[in-house]
Amino acid sequence: MRRLAIAAILLSQAALAQVPGTPAPGPDNGFFRPTPFNDPSLTRDPVLAAQLEAARQQAAIAAQQYAAQAAAQTYLLPEPPAPSNAEVTTALAASEAEAERQRALMQPAPIAGAFTGLTGSENR
């Protein structure tokens, strides 16, 4: 008798779990949720479309005002100082060293025991 009562309770609970509940009211109903800015491309809500268009127009007006203010302002930057002779020499040496490094990387690796032209006793 107990088993029958437990089985009946379990069956009724399973049946209640299968019945869909009523969804909460609001614009977020449905399988596809709207985008963060309530883009009406998914919801097709004319009120949201009007709000989105108004927000876009306000953003365009604000961008135009900012561009007008930025165009009205002028900025004078000081002339950069001329490089000194030491800086020019250092930059030239660095560029030559980089060119030599790149050329050395392109050369084949030396073969051990091969004639390299450095066979004198002072080079051993």
Stockholm file with secondary structure:
# STOCKHOLM 1.0

chainA/1-124         MRRLAIAAILLSQAALAQVPGTPAPGPDNGFFRPTPFNDPSLTRDPVLAAQLEAARQQAAIAAQQYAAQAAAQTYLLPEPPAPSNAEVTTALAASEAEAERQRALMQPAPIAGAFTGLTGSENR
#=GR chainA/1-124 SS CHHHHHHHHHHHHHHHHHSCCCCCSSTTCSSSCCCTTCCHHHHCCHHHHHHHHHHHHHHHHHHHHHHHHHHHCCCCCCCCCCCCHHHHHHHHHHHHHHHHHHHHHHSCCCCTTCCCSCCSGGGC
#=GC SS_cons         CHHHHHHHHHHHHHHHHHSCCCCCSSTTCSSSCCCTTCCHHHHCCHHHHHHHHHHHHHHHHHHHHHHHHHHHCCCCCCCCCCCCHHHHHHHHHHHHHHHHHHHHHHSCCCCTTCCCSCCSGGGC
//
